[in-house]
Amino acid sequence: MAELILHPIGVIRTPFIDKYAAPRQPGTDGESAVGKVVLEKGHNFEQALNDLNGFEKIWLIYQFDRNTNWKPKVLPPRSDIKRGVFATRSPHRPNPLGLSVVTLLEIRGRTLIVEGVDMLDKTPLFDIKPYLSATESFPEARMGWASDTVEKDNHQRTFTYDKNVVKKLEGLPFQEQHHIRAHIEKMLQFDIRPHPYKRISVLSDGSYMLAYKTLRITFSMQGTDSVIITDIRPA
Protein backbone atom coordinates (compact mmCIF):
# COMPACT_ATOMS: atom_id res chain seq x y z
CA MET A 1 0.00 0.00 0.00
CA ALA A 2 1.18 3.52 -0.75
CA GLU A 3 2.45 5.55 2.16
CA LEU A 4 0.53 8.68 3.11
CA ILE A 5 2.39 11.50 4.82
CA LEU A 6 0.21 13.84 6.88
CA HIS A 7 1.15 17.35 7.89
CA PRO A 8 -0.69 19.04 10.79
CA ILE A 9 -2.74 22.07 9.77
CA GLY A 10 -2.99 23.39 13.31
CA VAL A 11 -3.10 22.56 16.99
CA ILE A 12 -5.93 21.89 19.45
CA ARG A 13 -5.71 23.69 22.80
CA THR A 14 -7.63 22.13 25.71
CA PRO A 15 -7.58 22.20 29.53
CA PHE A 16 -6.33 18.60 29.67
CA ILE A 17 -2.61 18.17 30.31
CA ASP A 18 -2.55 14.42 31.04
CA LYS A 19 -4.62 11.48 29.82
CA TYR A 20 -6.18 10.83 33.24
CA ALA A 21 -7.85 14.26 33.21
CA ALA A 22 -9.33 13.98 29.71
CA PRO A 23 -12.93 12.76 29.24
CA ARG A 24 -13.53 9.26 27.85
CA GLN A 25 -15.67 10.79 25.09
CA PRO A 26 -16.77 14.39 24.36
CA GLY A 27 -19.40 15.64 26.79
CA THR A 28 -19.84 12.35 28.68
CA ASP A 29 -18.24 13.16 32.01
CA GLY A 30 -20.35 15.83 33.61
CA GLU A 31 -18.55 18.73 31.97
CA SER A 32 -18.32 19.93 28.41
CA ALA A 33 -14.92 21.56 28.18
CA VAL A 34 -14.23 24.49 25.87
CA GLY A 35 -11.10 24.50 23.73
CA LYS A 36 -9.55 26.22 20.74
CA VAL A 37 -8.49 24.99 17.32
CA VAL A 38 -5.69 27.22 16.07
CA LEU A 39 -4.85 26.78 12.39
CA GLU A 40 -1.40 27.49 10.96
CA LYS A 41 -0.91 30.83 9.27
CA GLY A 42 0.31 31.29 5.73
CA HIS A 43 -1.87 28.60 4.11
CA ASN A 44 -5.03 30.59 3.35
CA PHE A 45 -6.99 28.60 5.93
CA GLU A 46 -9.15 31.68 6.57
CA GLN A 47 -10.85 31.07 3.19
CA ALA A 48 -11.03 27.33 3.86
CA LEU A 49 -13.18 28.15 6.92
CA ASN A 50 -15.74 30.08 4.86
CA ASP A 51 -19.31 28.78 5.37
CA LEU A 52 -18.33 26.52 8.30
CA ASN A 53 -19.93 28.82 10.88
CA GLY A 54 -23.36 27.64 9.72
CA PHE A 55 -22.70 24.18 11.23
CA GLU A 56 -23.35 23.50 14.91
CA LYS A 57 -21.21 20.34 15.06
CA ILE A 58 -17.90 19.58 13.37
CA TRP A 59 -15.54 16.59 13.22
CA LEU A 60 -11.92 17.04 14.25
CA ILE A 61 -9.37 14.56 12.91
CA TYR A 62 -6.16 14.62 14.92
CA GLN A 63 -3.10 12.70 16.09
CA PHE A 64 -2.63 10.75 19.31
CA ASP A 65 0.87 12.20 19.37
CA ARG A 66 1.78 11.01 22.86
CA ASN A 67 1.37 7.32 22.01
CA THR A 68 4.47 5.43 20.95
CA ASN A 69 2.99 2.02 20.14
CA TRP A 70 -0.21 0.25 19.20
CA LYS A 71 -1.92 -2.78 20.72
CA PRO A 72 -4.12 -5.34 18.92
CA LYS A 73 -6.17 -5.84 22.10
CA VAL A 74 -6.84 -3.21 24.75
CA LEU A 75 -8.73 -2.93 28.04
CA PRO A 76 -11.34 -0.16 27.65
CA PRO A 77 -12.27 1.84 30.76
CA ARG A 78 -15.80 0.41 30.67
CA SER A 79 -14.88 -3.25 30.18
CA ASP A 80 -13.37 -5.93 32.38
CA ILE A 81 -11.98 -7.94 29.46
CA LYS A 82 -9.66 -6.96 26.62
CA ARG A 83 -11.25 -6.05 23.28
CA GLY A 84 -9.91 -5.83 19.75
CA VAL A 85 -8.61 -2.31 19.26
CA PHE A 86 -10.80 -1.79 16.17
CA ALA A 87 -13.85 -2.40 18.39
CA THR A 88 -12.82 0.43 20.72
CA ARG A 89 -11.98 4.12 20.74
CA SER A 90 -8.55 3.44 22.24
CA PRO A 91 -5.72 5.78 21.19
CA HIS A 92 -3.36 2.78 20.84
CA ARG A 93 -3.96 2.27 17.12
CA PRO A 94 -1.79 1.20 14.15
CA ASN A 95 -2.14 4.73 12.78
CA PRO A 96 -2.61 7.06 15.78
CA LEU A 97 -5.57 9.00 14.39
CA GLY A 98 -8.33 10.38 16.58
CA LEU A 99 -11.83 11.48 15.61
CA SER A 100 -14.09 13.63 17.80
CA VAL A 101 -17.26 15.59 17.18
CA VAL A 102 -17.39 18.98 18.92
CA THR A 103 -19.72 21.96 19.04
CA LEU A 104 -18.57 24.96 17.03
CA LEU A 105 -19.17 28.12 19.10
CA GLU A 106 -17.32 30.78 17.14
CA ILE A 107 -14.75 31.40 14.40
CA ARG A 108 -12.19 34.15 14.94
CA GLY A 109 -9.90 34.37 11.92
CA ARG A 110 -7.86 31.14 12.00
CA THR A 111 -9.10 30.17 15.48
CA LEU A 112 -12.19 28.08 16.18
CA ILE A 113 -13.76 28.13 19.65
CA VAL A 114 -15.26 24.69 20.29
CA GLU A 115 -17.04 22.89 23.12
CA GLY A 116 -16.87 19.22 24.08
CA VAL A 117 -13.15 18.63 23.58
CA ASP A 118 -11.77 15.30 24.83
CA MET A 119 -8.20 15.44 23.51
CA LEU A 120 -5.01 16.53 25.26
CA ASP A 121 -3.63 20.05 25.05
CA LYS A 122 -1.45 20.86 22.02
CA THR A 123 -2.79 17.92 20.00
CA PRO A 124 -1.86 18.17 16.28
CA LEU A 125 -4.86 18.65 13.98
CA PHE A 126 -5.07 17.13 10.49
CA ASP A 127 -8.54 18.03 9.22
CA ILE A 128 -11.95 19.56 9.95
CA LYS A 129 -15.23 18.29 8.49
CA PRO A 130 -18.84 19.37 9.08
CA TYR A 131 -21.12 16.99 10.99
CA LEU A 132 -24.26 16.16 8.99
CA SER A 133 -27.02 15.01 11.33
CA ALA A 134 -29.24 13.82 8.47
CA THR A 135 -26.71 11.24 7.31
CA GLU A 136 -24.38 10.62 10.26
CA SER A 137 -26.79 9.98 13.14
CA PHE A 138 -28.02 6.42 13.69
CA PRO A 139 -29.32 6.29 17.29
CA GLU A 140 -30.82 2.80 16.83
CA ALA A 141 -27.60 1.24 15.53
CA ARG A 142 -26.25 -1.76 17.45
CA MET A 143 -23.28 -0.99 19.70
CA GLY A 144 -21.84 -4.48 20.22
CA TRP A 145 -20.19 -5.05 23.59
CA ALA A 146 -20.54 -1.33 24.41
CA SER A 147 -24.32 -1.76 24.70
CA ASP A 148 -23.72 -3.18 28.18
CA THR A 149 -22.42 0.20 29.35
CA VAL A 150 -25.69 2.03 28.60
CA GLU A 151 -27.42 0.54 31.62
CA LYS A 152 -24.43 1.45 33.79
CA ASP A 153 -24.52 5.03 32.51
CA ASN A 154 -28.11 5.35 33.72
CA HIS A 155 -27.06 4.29 37.22
CA GLN A 156 -26.12 7.39 39.23
CA ARG A 157 -24.06 7.30 42.42
CA THR A 158 -23.97 9.85 45.23
CA PHE A 159 -20.73 11.18 46.72
CA THR A 160 -20.01 12.09 50.34
CA TYR A 161 -16.77 13.75 51.43
CA ASP A 162 -15.35 13.25 54.92
CA LYS A 163 -15.05 16.56 56.79
CA ASN A 164 -11.24 16.24 56.84
CA VAL A 165 -11.23 15.82 53.06
CA VAL A 166 -13.44 18.89 52.69
CA LYS A 167 -11.03 20.87 54.86
CA LYS A 168 -8.05 19.79 52.75
CA LEU A 169 -9.85 20.71 49.53
CA GLU A 170 -10.86 24.10 50.90
CA GLY A 171 -7.18 24.86 51.42
CA LEU A 172 -6.59 24.64 47.67
CA PRO A 173 -7.37 27.28 45.00
CA PHE A 174 -11.01 27.12 43.94
CA GLN A 175 -10.29 25.97 40.38
CA GLU A 176 -8.07 23.16 41.65
CA GLN A 177 -10.79 22.05 44.09
CA HIS A 178 -13.25 21.92 41.21
CA HIS A 179 -10.93 19.85 39.00
CA ILE A 180 -10.20 17.33 41.75
CA ARG A 181 -13.88 16.85 42.64
CA ALA A 182 -14.84 16.58 38.97
CA HIS A 183 -12.17 13.96 38.34
CA ILE A 184 -13.14 11.89 41.39
CA GLU A 185 -16.80 11.81 40.45
CA LYS A 186 -16.06 11.20 36.77
CA MET A 187 -13.84 8.20 37.51
CA LEU A 188 -16.12 6.64 40.13
CA GLN A 189 -19.60 7.41 38.82
CA PHE A 190 -20.09 4.24 36.80
CA ASP A 191 -17.45 1.67 37.71
CA ILE A 192 -15.19 1.46 40.77
CA ARG A 193 -13.49 -1.81 39.86
CA PRO A 194 -9.67 -1.74 39.82
CA HIS A 195 -8.45 -0.63 36.42
CA PRO A 196 -4.96 0.49 35.31
CA TYR A 197 -6.28 3.18 32.94
CA LYS A 198 -8.46 4.68 35.66
CA ARG A 199 -5.70 4.17 38.26
CA ILE A 200 -7.98 2.49 40.78
CA SER A 201 -6.65 -0.16 43.16
CA VAL A 202 -7.90 -2.11 46.17
CA LEU A 203 -6.20 -1.63 49.55
CA SER A 204 -5.51 -4.35 52.11
CA ASP A 205 -8.41 -3.24 54.32
CA GLY A 206 -10.92 -3.57 51.48
CA SER A 207 -11.18 0.15 50.72
CA TYR A 208 -10.12 1.62 47.39
CA MET A 209 -7.57 4.15 46.18
CA LEU A 210 -7.80 6.42 43.16
CA ALA A 211 -4.58 7.99 41.86
CA TYR A 212 -4.89 11.45 40.30
CA LYS A 213 -1.69 13.26 39.28
CA THR A 214 0.36 13.39 42.52
CA LEU A 215 -2.67 12.81 44.77
CA ARG A 216 -3.99 9.59 46.27
CA ILE A 217 -7.71 9.55 47.07
CA THR A 218 -9.03 6.86 49.41
CA PHE A 219 -12.70 5.91 49.24
CA SER A 220 -15.16 3.25 50.33
CA MET A 221 -18.61 2.14 49.25
CA GLN A 222 -21.84 2.18 51.22
CA GLY A 223 -24.04 -0.25 49.34
CA THR A 224 -23.75 0.11 45.57
CA ASP A 225 -24.98 3.68 45.20
CA SER A 226 -22.96 5.72 47.67
CA VAL A 227 -19.25 6.58 47.45
CA ILE A 228 -17.58 7.96 50.59
CA ILE A 229 -14.32 9.86 50.06
CA THR A 230 -12.35 9.20 53.24
CA ASP A 231 -8.93 10.74 52.60
CA ILE A 232 -6.87 12.72 50.13
CA ARG A 233 -3.10 13.04 50.36
CA PRO A 234 0.05 13.49 48.29
CA ALA A 235 1.60 10.31 46.87
C-alpha positions as CSV (number, residue, x, y, z in Angstrom):
1,M,0.0,0.0,0.0
2,A,1.2,3.5,-0.7
3,E,2.4,5.5,2.2
4,L,0.5,8.7,3.1
5,I,2.4,11.5,4.8
6,L,0.2,13.8,6.9
7,H,1.2,17.4,7.9
8,P,-0.7,19.0,10.8
9,I,-2.7,22.1,9.8
10,G,-3.0,23.4,13.3
11,V,-3.1,22.6,17.0
12,I,-5.9,21.9,19.5
13,R,-5.7,23.7,22.8
14,T,-7.6,22.1,25.7
15,P,-7.6,22.2,29.5
16,F,-6.3,18.6,29.7
17,I,-2.6,18.2,30.3
18,D,-2.5,14.4,31.0
19,K,-4.6,11.5,29.8
20,Y,-6.2,10.8,33.2
21,A,-7.9,14.3,33.2
22,A,-9.3,14.0,29.7
23,P,-12.9,12.8,29.2
24,R,-13.5,9.3,27.8
25,Q,-15.7,10.8,25.1
26,P,-16.8,14.4,24.4
27,G,-19.4,15.6,26.8
28,T,-19.8,12.3,28.7
29,D,-18.2,13.2,32.0
30,G,-20.4,15.8,33.6
31,E,-18.6,18.7,32.0
32,S,-18.3,19.9,28.4
33,A,-14.9,21.6,28.2
34,V,-14.2,24.5,25.9
35,G,-11.1,24.5,23.7
36,K,-9.5,26.2,20.7
37,V,-8.5,25.0,17.3
38,V,-5.7,27.2,16.1
39,L,-4.9,26.8,12.4
40,E,-1.4,27.5,11.0
41,K,-0.9,30.8,9.3
42,G,0.3,31.3,5.7
43,H,-1.9,28.6,4.1
44,N,-5.0,30.6,3.3
45,F,-7.0,28.6,5.9
46,E,-9.1,31.7,6.6
47,Q,-10.8,31.1,3.2
48,A,-11.0,27.3,3.9
49,L,-13.2,28.1,6.9
50,N,-15.7,30.1,4.9
51,D,-19.3,28.8,5.4
52,L,-18.3,26.5,8.3
53,N,-19.9,28.8,10.9
54,G,-23.4,27.6,9.7
55,F,-22.7,24.2,11.2
56,E,-23.4,23.5,14.9
57,K,-21.2,20.3,15.1
58,I,-17.9,19.6,13.4
59,W,-15.5,16.6,13.2
60,L,-11.9,17.0,14.2
61,I,-9.4,14.6,12.9
62,Y,-6.2,14.6,14.9
63,Q,-3.1,12.7,16.1
64,F,-2.6,10.7,19.3
65,D,0.9,12.2,19.4
66,R,1.8,11.0,22.9
67,N,1.4,7.3,22.0
68,T,4.5,5.4,21.0
69,N,3.0,2.0,20.1
70,W,-0.2,0.2,19.2
71,K,-1.9,-2.8,20.7
72,P,-4.1,-5.3,18.9
73,K,-6.2,-5.8,22.1
74,V,-6.8,-3.2,24.8
75,L,-8.7,-2.9,28.0
76,P,-11.3,-0.2,27.7
77,P,-12.3,1.8,30.8
78,R,-15.8,0.4,30.7
79,S,-14.9,-3.3,30.2
80,D,-13.4,-5.9,32.4
81,I,-12.0,-7.9,29.5
82,K,-9.7,-7.0,26.6
83,R,-11.3,-6.0,23.3
84,G,-9.9,-5.8,19.7
85,V,-8.6,-2.3,19.3
86,F,-10.8,-1.8,16.2
87,A,-13.8,-2.4,18.4
88,T,-12.8,0.4,20.7
89,R,-12.0,4.1,20.7
90,S,-8.6,3.4,22.2
91,P,-5.7,5.8,21.2
92,H,-3.4,2.8,20.8
93,R,-4.0,2.3,17.1
94,P,-1.8,1.2,14.1
95,N,-2.1,4.7,12.8
96,P,-2.6,7.1,15.8
97,L,-5.6,9.0,14.4
98,G,-8.3,10.4,16.6
99,L,-11.8,11.5,15.6
100,S,-14.1,13.6,17.8
101,V,-17.3,15.6,17.2
102,V,-17.4,19.0,18.9
103,T,-19.7,22.0,19.0
104,L,-18.6,25.0,17.0
105,L,-19.2,28.1,19.1
106,E,-17.3,30.8,17.1
107,I,-14.7,31.4,14.4
108,R,-12.2,34.2,14.9
109,G,-9.9,34.4,11.9
110,R,-7.9,31.1,12.0
111,T,-9.1,30.2,15.5
112,L,-12.2,28.1,16.2
113,I,-13.8,28.1,19.7
114,V,-15.3,24.7,20.3
115,E,-17.0,22.9,23.1
116,G,-16.9,19.2,24.1
117,V,-13.2,18.6,23.6
118,D,-11.8,15.3,24.8
119,M,-8.2,15.4,23.5
120,L,-5.0,16.5,25.3
121,D,-3.6,20.1,25.0
122,K,-1.5,20.9,22.0
123,T,-2.8,17.9,20.0
124,P,-1.9,18.2,16.3
125,L,-4.9,18.7,14.0
126,F,-5.1,17.1,10.5
127,D,-8.5,18.0,9.2
128,I,-12.0,19.6,9.9
129,K,-15.2,18.3,8.5
130,P,-18.8,19.4,9.1
131,Y,-21.1,17.0,11.0
132,L,-24.3,16.2,9.0
133,S,-27.0,15.0,11.3
134,A,-29.2,13.8,8.5
135,T,-26.7,11.2,7.3
136,E,-24.4,10.6,10.3
137,S,-26.8,10.0,13.1
138,F,-28.0,6.4,13.7
139,P,-29.3,6.3,17.3
140,E,-30.8,2.8,16.8
141,A,-27.6,1.2,15.5
142,R,-26.3,-1.8,17.5
143,M,-23.3,-1.0,19.7
144,G,-21.8,-4.5,20.2
145,W,-20.2,-5.1,23.6
146,A,-20.5,-1.3,24.4
147,S,-24.3,-1.8,24.7
148,D,-23.7,-3.2,28.2
149,T,-22.4,0.2,29.3
150,V,-25.7,2.0,28.6
151,E,-27.4,0.5,31.6
152,K,-24.4,1.4,33.8
153,D,-24.5,5.0,32.5
154,N,-28.1,5.4,33.7
155,H,-27.1,4.3,37.2
156,Q,-26.1,7.4,39.2
157,R,-24.1,7.3,42.4
158,T,-24.0,9.9,45.2
159,F,-20.7,11.2,46.7
160,T,-20.0,12.1,50.3
161,Y,-16.8,13.7,51.4
162,D,-15.4,13.2,54.9
163,K,-15.0,16.6,56.8
164,N,-11.2,16.2,56.8
165,V,-11.2,15.8,53.1
166,V,-13.4,18.9,52.7
167,K,-11.0,20.9,54.9
168,K,-8.0,19.8,52.7
169,L,-9.8,20.7,49.5
170,E,-10.9,24.1,50.9
171,G,-7.2,24.9,51.4
172,L,-6.6,24.6,47.7
173,P,-7.4,27.3,45.0
174,F,-11.0,27.1,43.9
175,Q,-10.3,26.0,40.4
176,E,-8.1,23.2,41.6
177,Q,-10.8,22.1,44.1
178,H,-13.2,21.9,41.2
179,H,-10.9,19.8,39.0
180,I,-10.2,17.3,41.8
181,R,-13.9,16.8,42.6
182,A,-14.8,16.6,39.0
183,H,-12.2,14.0,38.3
184,I,-13.1,11.9,41.4
185,E,-16.8,11.8,40.4
186,K,-16.1,11.2,36.8
187,M,-13.8,8.2,37.5
188,L,-16.1,6.6,40.1
189,Q,-19.6,7.4,38.8
190,F,-20.1,4.2,36.8
191,D,-17.4,1.7,37.7
192,I,-15.2,1.5,40.8
193,R,-13.5,-1.8,39.9
194,P,-9.7,-1.7,39.8
195,H,-8.5,-0.6,36.4
196,P,-5.0,0.5,35.3
197,Y,-6.3,3.2,32.9
198,K,-8.5,4.7,35.7
199,R,-5.7,4.2,38.3
200,I,-8.0,2.5,40.8
201,S,-6.6,-0.2,43.2
202,V,-7.9,-2.1,46.2
203,L,-6.2,-1.6,49.6
204,S,-5.5,-4.4,52.1
205,D,-8.4,-3.2,54.3
206,G,-10.9,-3.6,51.5
207,S,-11.2,0.1,50.7
208,Y,-10.1,1.6,47.4
209,M,-7.6,4.1,46.2
210,L,-7.8,6.4,43.2
211,A,-4.6,8.0,41.9
212,Y,-4.9,11.4,40.3
213,K,-1.7,13.3,39.3
214,T,0.4,13.4,42.5
215,L,-2.7,12.8,44.8
216,R,-4.0,9.6,46.3
217,I,-7.7,9.6,47.1
218,T,-9.0,6.9,49.4
219,F,-12.7,5.9,49.2
220,S,-15.2,3.2,50.3
221,M,-18.6,2.1,49.3
222,Q,-21.8,2.2,51.2
223,G,-24.0,-0.3,49.3
224,T,-23.8,0.1,45.6
225,D,-25.0,3.7,45.2
226,S,-23.0,5.7,47.7
227,V,-19.3,6.6,47.5
228,I,-17.6,8.0,50.6
229,I,-14.3,9.9,50.1
230,T,-12.3,9.2,53.2
231,D,-8.9,10.7,52.6
232,I,-6.9,12.7,50.1
233,R,-3.1,13.0,50.4
234,P,0.0,13.5,48.3
235,A,1.6,10.3,46.9
